[in-house]
C-alpha cells in the first residue's frame, strides 16, 4: 500500500518571530521538520489530556445529584439510627479509598548530538547492561533536573566539562534521541539560557560524566 505524504508549508512576515523560531530550532539540535513535529505532538497530547479531564468532570456531577435525589424520606428516629450506622462505617471506608490515577505527563521526541565516541560507548553499555541509549539519556536529563532543583549539581566538574564541549562543539556530530517529558525540555532550555552555551554541549557533558563514573565503578570492582 502506497504511503501517503502530505507537505505542510507556511510563510511568516514577522521577522522577530522567525529569528526566535530559528534560535529555538538551533538550541534543540533538531532539524526544522523534527522540531515542528515535536511541538505539534506535544500540543496534541496536552489537548487530549485536557479533554479527558473535562469529560471526567462533566460525567461525575449528574451522578452525585441523582444519588441525593433518589434518597427516600424517613422518620426522625430512622434517620438518627442510619446516621449512627453511617458514622461507624465511614472510617474503614475512607482508609480503603484507592488513590486517584495520576495524569500522564505530555512527552516529546528529544534529539541531540554528542561525540561519536560517546555514542559508541553508550551502545556498548547497552550490550552489556541492556539499558538502551534512550533510557540512559532520559535518566541523565531527569537526574540533572533534580540536581538543579535540589541545588546538588557537581558544579566544578560540570562547569569544566561544559566549557570543554562548548569550545569543541564541532566534535558533537552524532545524533542520539529519547522520549522525554515536555517539562524536562523546558527546564533544559531555561538552564542553557541562564548559563549560556548549547544544548549539545550540555548533554555531551552529562554523558561524559556518566561514562567517567562507569569507568571508575568498573575499576573499583576489579580492584576488590
N, C-alpha and C positions, 0 to 999 in steps of 0.2 A: 504493500500500500504506500502510495507516494506521500511523503511528509509535507504538510502544508507549512509554508514560511511566510510570515507577514512582516513587511517593512514598516517601521514606525519612525517618522521624521518630523521635526518641528523647527521653526525659526523664532529667534528671540531678539528683540531690538534693545533690550535693557543691558547695556554693556557691563554695569556693575554686577548684575546677576550672572552674566556669562563668566566674568572674572572669578566670582565666588565659586561657581559651579566647577570651573576648571581646576581651581585650587583644591576643592574637596576631592575631585577625582584623582589628582596627583597625590594627595595625602593618603588616600585609601590604597594606592598601589594597584587599583583595578583598571581595566580598560573602560572607556566611556560606556560601552554596551553593558558590561557586567555591573558597573556602578549604578546605572539607571535601573537595571533589572532588580538589583538588591533593594533599592529604595521602594520600588513598586511592590515587591514581595512583602517587605516589612509593613507597608501600608495596608495591604490586603489582609495580612494576619491580624493586625490591630483592629481593623474594621470587623472581621469575623468575631473576634473576642468581644467587642462592644455589643454586637448584635446578639450574641449568646447571652450576655449579661442582661440586656434589655428584655429578651424573650423570657428569661427565667423570672425576672421581677414581675412581669405582667401576668404570668400564669399563676403565681402563688397568691396574689391578693384576693381574687374571687373565691378561692377555696377557703380562705380564712373567714370571709364574710358568710359563706354558706354554712360553715360549721357552726357559727354563732347563731344564725337564724334558725337552724334545724333543732336547737335545744328545746325540749318540751318544758312548759311551765310546771312547777312543782309547788307543794305546800311549803311553808316556812320550816317545818320540822324536817321534811325530806331534804330540803336544800341544805340545812345545817349538817345533817348526817353525811350527805355527799361531800360537803366541804371538808369535814374532818377526815374522811377516807382519802380525799384528793391530796390533802397535806401530807398524809403518811406515805402516799405513793409517789409524790413529786421528787423526793430526794434521790432514790435509786435511779429514777428515770433520767435525771439530769446527769448523773455520773456515767450513764451508759450512752449518752448522746454522742454520736460519731462526729468528728471534726469535718467541717466543710472542705470539699476538694479544692486544692489550690488551682488558680487560673494559670494556664500555660503561658510562659513568657514568650513574646514575639522573638523570632530568631531570624538570622540573616546569613548569607554566604559571605565569608570573610576571606579575601585573597591578599597575600602579602609576599614580598620577596626577601629571601635570605641568601646566604652564600651556597654555592654548590656543595662544598664540603659539609656544611651543616645539614643540608637535605639528605646527603648520603648517610651521615651519622644517624639521623632520625630514622631512616629506612632500616639501618642495621639494628637499631634499638627495637623497631617493630618486629623484626625477625626473631630477636632474642626474647622479647617480653610479651609480644602480642599487642602492645599498645600502638595504635595507629598514629600516623603523623598528625591527623586532625585532632585526635584526642589529646595528644601532647600539647598542641597549640592552644586548644581550648582550656586545658588545665593551667598552662603558663599564664594566659591572659587573666583567668579567674583569680589565680593566686596573686598576680601583680596588683589587680584592682583591690583585693582585700588588704594587701600590704600598704597600699596608698591610703586606704580608708582608715586603717589602724595605725598609720604613721610608723610602719615597721619595715620600710624599704632598706636594703643594704646600700645606703646612699653612696658611699665611697666607691664600692665595686661597680655599681650601676653607672655612675657618672663617668668613670674611667672607660668602661666598656662602650657606653653610648657615644662618648667623644670619639673613640676609635672608629666605630662604624659610620658615624656621621662624616668623618674625614675620609673614609674609604667606601662611600656609599655605592660606587660602581661595582664593588665586589658582591653586592646583593642583587644577583641576577637570576635566581632560580625561585620559581613560584611554589608556595605551599598554601593550603587552604583548610578551613574548618567552618563548621556551622556554630555560630556564637550568638548570644543574646544581643539584641539591638542596643540595649543599655550599655553593654560592655564596649561596643564600638564607640558609643558616645563618650564614655569615660576615657578611653584611649585618646580620642581626639582632644578632649579637654586637657589631658596631661601634656600632650605634644604641643598644643598651643601655648601652654604655660612655660615649658622648659625649652621649646624650640627643637629643631631637628626634623626628622622624618619618621613616619610610621615604620618603614622598612628597617631603619637603624634601631628603633626601639625593640621590635620583635627579634631582630638578629641578636641584640644584646641579651634578651631573655633566653633565647635558645642557647647562646654561648655559655651563659651561667648555668643553665640546666645540664648541658653536656659536660661542663667542667665539674659539676657536682657529681655526676655519674662516674666520671673517671676517678675522682677522689674516693668515692664509695667502693669502687672495684679494687683500688689499691689497698684500702684498709682491709677488705675481705681477704685479699691474697696474703697479706702480712699476718693474719691471725692463724 
